Amino acid sequence: MNARRIAVVGAGMAAARFAERYHALGGTGRVTLYGAEPRAPYNRVLLAEVLAGRFDAEAIALPIGAAAVRPGCEVVSVDTAAHTLTLADGEGAEYDELVLATGANPVLPPVRGLRRPDGQGLRAGVHALRTLADCARLAQDAAGAKRAVVVGGGVLGVSAARALAALGIQVEIVHQGPYLIERQLDADASAALRGGLRALGVESYLGNRARALTEDGEVELASGYRLGTDLLVLACGVRPRTALAHAAGLRVDTGIVVDDALAASAPHVHAIGDCTQHRGTVHGLAGPAWEQADVLAARLSGNAPDARYTGSRPLARLSAGPLEYAAFGEVHLDEADPGDDPGLAVVRLTDTTRGSYKKLVLRGDRLVGAILLGDLTTVGDLARALERDEPLPDHPLHLLTTLGASS
């Protein structure tokens, strides 16, 4: 009997994780990854570290087990009834199981003057940071730059700003939110992060919106203030890449809609990673993408055919170089009316001399969220405590100071 043919559309982090785990769990099918990029799978989370020179491109390659990978082979159409797909060069391929791991595209903000006069691509000096090719172009331009503006103060924006500062460039972040990385950090952690960035030469303009890139290369804010710059980096989030699924007749909302089996709305079609929407949520982070890949690999390999994906508690983390932070779970619960959740408690530990900030959010004797900034010694133990949902010690402050000391 011929081995099952498993076609994976996409060759990013979710696709690589699925391929590696599928074979590690005993899967015997022929897995083929079709990637639009000319490179084999790599760790996109580390792009800012490549930009800063801490890693080279080869160092962030990802394992794919026994799978075949076809870089530079974009899939342009899928026929879910015939179980076929078509590549950009006209070549066709058949599959028994299809995994959509098409990822996401960077969001371009509504800033006037970003594009070339002919509308074909971004102006010189304007960059997104989503691929290794983006990283290489940005590094080339950064070599002769003195000032840079990063639009967006989320995880990627802060990472990019820190990387550019490491290259000796004066950096300014323009962020619409009230504080940096507001989805994962609280106001106190963000304030400490902002101070640490300032010490590296990165200034932040919060509650501000970039309105236009002028002809002379200045970034004009909504307030009318202008920032001179040699580089403009756009870090305004990502949007699931769903055009292929939509054209194939699959159910698409913000992302490709999947159930707890990670099945899409056609038989033998699945979706994982940044392109997916599960229980109304699009995560757009590496952790949930890998968890989805693990579940689907367990199902399709036969190792655990009834495995279910019920959601993720995402971990946001920056742990190379200065300004380390980690945040996971429900870190903002204490910002609501305390009467809404009387069992909630918060433990904080701040060390201004070391620039560290730690916060635990507890419900009864269970950990439901945590933020660590400047000292990640206990991050592994805290993450395990959250995942296992086990009762905590009587003195939770010890979780911030002693757990991990022996591990």
ChimeraX attribute file (.defattr): number of C-alpha atoms within 10 A of each C-alpha:
attribute: neighborCount
match mode: 1-to-1
recipient: residues
	/A:1	3
	/A:2	6
	/A:3	11
	/A:4	14
	/A:5	17
	/A:6	21
	/A:7	24
	/A:8	28
	/A:9	26
	/A:10	27
	/A:11	32
	/A:12	26
	/A:13	26
	/A:14	30
	/A:15	29
	/A:16	28
	/A:17	23
	/A:18	30
	/A:19	28
	/A:20	21
	/A:21	22
	/A:22	29
	/A:23	20
	/A:24	17
	/A:25	17
	/A:26	14
	/A:27	22
	/A:28	16
	/A:29	19
	/A:30	18
	/A:31	28
	/A:32	23
	/A:33	26
	/A:34	25
	/A:35	24
	/A:36	21
	/A:37	18
	/A:38	14
	/A:39	17
	/A:40	21
	/A:41	24
	/A:42	21
	/A:43	18
	/A:44	19
	/A:45	17
	/A:46	20
	/A:47	27
	/A:48	24
	/A:49	23
	/A:50	21
	/A:51	28
	/A:52	22
	/A:53	14
	/A:54	15
	/A:55	14
	/A:56	14
	/A:57	17
	/A:58	10
	/A:59	12
	/A:60	17
	/A:61	16
	/A:62	17
	/A:63	16
	/A:64	25
	/A:65	16
	/A:66	17
	/A:67	20
	/A:68	14
	/A:69	21
	/A:70	18
	/A:71	17
	/A:72	16
	/A:73	21
	/A:74	19
	/A:75	23
	/A:76	16
	/A:77	18
	/A:78	22
	/A:79	13
	/A:80	19
	/A:81	10
	/A:82	10
	/A:83	17
	/A:84	16
	/A:85	20
	/A:86	17
	/A:87	17
	/A:88	13
	/A:89	10
	/A:90	11
	/A:91	10
	/A:92	13
	/A:93	14
	/A:94	16
	/A:95	21
	/A:96	16
	/A:97	19
	/A:98	26
	/A:99	25
	/A:100	24
	/A:101	31
	/A:102	30
	/A:103	26
	/A:104	19
	/A:105	16
	/A:106	16
	/A:107	14
	/A:108	16
	/A:109	16
	/A:110	11
	/A:111	16
	/A:112	13
	/A:113	18
	/A:114	23
	/A:115	15
	/A:116	12
	/A:117	10
	/A:118	7
	/A:119	10
	/A:120	8
	/A:121	11
	/A:122	16
	/A:123	16
	/A:124	14
	/A:125	18
	/A:126	24
	/A:127	20
	/A:128	21
	/A:129	22
	/A:130	18
	/A:131	15
	/A:132	21
	/A:133	13
	/A:134	14
	/A:135	20
	/A:136	16
	/A:137	16
	/A:138	21
	/A:139	18
	/A:140	11
	/A:141	15
	/A:142	20
	/A:143	12
	/A:144	11
	/A:145	18
	/A:146	16
	/A:147	19
	/A:148	25
	/A:149	28
	/A:150	29
	/A:151	28
	/A:152	28
	/A:153	28
	/A:154	22
	/A:155	19
	/A:156	22
	/A:157	26
	/A:158	25
	/A:159	22
	/A:160	26
	/A:161	31
	/A:162	24
	/A:163	22
	/A:164	29
	/A:165	21
	/A:166	18
	/A:167	16
	/A:168	16
	/A:169	23
	/A:170	19
	/A:171	27
	/A:172	24
	/A:173	25
	/A:174	24
	/A:175	24
	/A:176	17
	/A:177	17
	/A:178	14
	/A:179	23
	/A:180	29
	/A:181	22
	/A:182	16
	/A:183	14
	/A:184	23
	/A:185	26
	/A:186	19
	/A:187	14
	/A:188	14
	/A:189	27
	/A:190	19
	/A:191	15
	/A:192	19
	/A:193	25
	/A:194	19
	/A:195	17
	/A:196	18
	/A:197	21
	/A:198	14
	/A:199	10
	/A:200	19
	/A:201	18
	/A:202	23
	/A:203	19
	/A:204	22
	/A:205	18
	/A:206	16
	/A:207	13
	/A:208	19
	/A:209	20
	/A:210	25
	/A:211	18
	/A:212	19
	/A:213	23
	/A:214	14
	/A:215	9
	/A:216	8
	/A:217	20
	/A:218	18
	/A:219	26
	/A:220	19
	/A:221	18
	/A:222	13
	/A:223	10
	/A:224	11
	/A:225	11
	/A:226	17
	/A:227	17
	/A:228	17
	/A:229	21
	/A:230	18
	/A:231	25
	/A:232	26
	/A:233	20
	/A:234	23
	/A:235	28
	/A:236	21
	/A:237	18
	/A:238	17
	/A:239	18
	/A:240	23
	/A:241	20
	/A:242	25
	/A:243	15
	/A:244	17
	/A:245	24
	/A:246	14
	/A:247	14
	/A:248	15
	/A:249	13
	/A:250	19
	/A:251	16
	/A:252	19
	/A:253	13
	/A:254	15
	/A:255	27
	/A:256	32
	/A:257	25
	/A:258	23
	/A:259	17
	/A:260	15
	/A:261	19
	/A:262	26
	/A:263	19
	/A:264	24
	/A:265	17
	/A:266	13
	/A:267	12
	/A:268	16
	/A:269	21
	/A:270	23
	/A:271	32
	/A:272	31
	/A:273	30
	/A:274	28
	/A:275	28
	/A:276	34
	/A:277	24
	/A:278	21
	/A:279	12
	/A:280	12
	/A:281	13
	/A:282	19
	/A:283	21
	/A:284	20
	/A:285	15
	/A:286	19
	/A:287	18
	/A:288	22
	/A:289	25
	/A:290	20
	/A:291	21
	/A:292	28
	/A:293	29
	/A:294	22
	/A:295	24
	/A:296	29
	/A:297	26
	/A:298	24
	/A:299	20
	/A:300	21
	/A:301	18
	/A:302	16
	/A:303	15
	/A:304	14
	/A:305	14
	/A:306	12
	/A:307	18
	/A:308	16
	/A:309	18
	/A:310	14
	/A:311	14
	/A:312	15
	/A:313	16
	/A:314	19
	/A:315	17
	/A:316	20
	/A:317	19
	/A:318	19
	/A:319	14
	/A:320	11
	/A:321	11
	/A:322	12
	/A:323	21
	/A:324	16
	/A:325	23
	/A:326	21
	/A:327	25
	/A:328	21
	/A:329	22
	/A:330	18
	/A:331	21
	/A:332	16
	/A:333	19
	/A:334	16
	/A:335	8
	/A:336	9
	/A:337	9
	/A:338	12
	/A:339	8
	/A:340	10
	/A:341	12
	/A:342	10
	/A:343	11
	/A:344	18
	/A:345	16
	/A:346	17
	/A:347	14
	/A:348	14
	/A:349	14
	/A:350	15
	/A:351	10
	/A:352	9
	/A:353	6
	/A:354	9
	/A:355	16
	/A:356	21
	/A:357	23
	/A:358	24
	/A:359	23
	/A:360	24
	/A:361	22
	/A:362	22
	/A:363	16
	/A:364	13
	/A:365	17
	/A:366	18
	/A:367	27
	/A:368	23
	/A:369	23
	/A:370	28
	/A:371	27
	/A:372	26
	/A:373	24
	/A:374	21
	/A:375	19
	/A:376	20
	/A:377	16
	/A:378	18
	/A:379	22
	/A:380	12
	/A:381	17
	/A:382	24
	/A:383	21
	/A:384	12
	/A:385	18
	/A:386	19
	/A:387	14
	/A:388	11
	/A:389	13
	/A:390	12
	/A:391	12
	/A:392	16
	/A:393	11
	/A:394	8
	/A:395	8
	/A:396	16
	/A:397	17
	/A:398	11
	/A:399	18
	/A:400	24
	/A:401	14
	/A:402	12
	/A:403	16
	/A:404	15
	/A:405	9
	/A:406	6
	/A:407	8
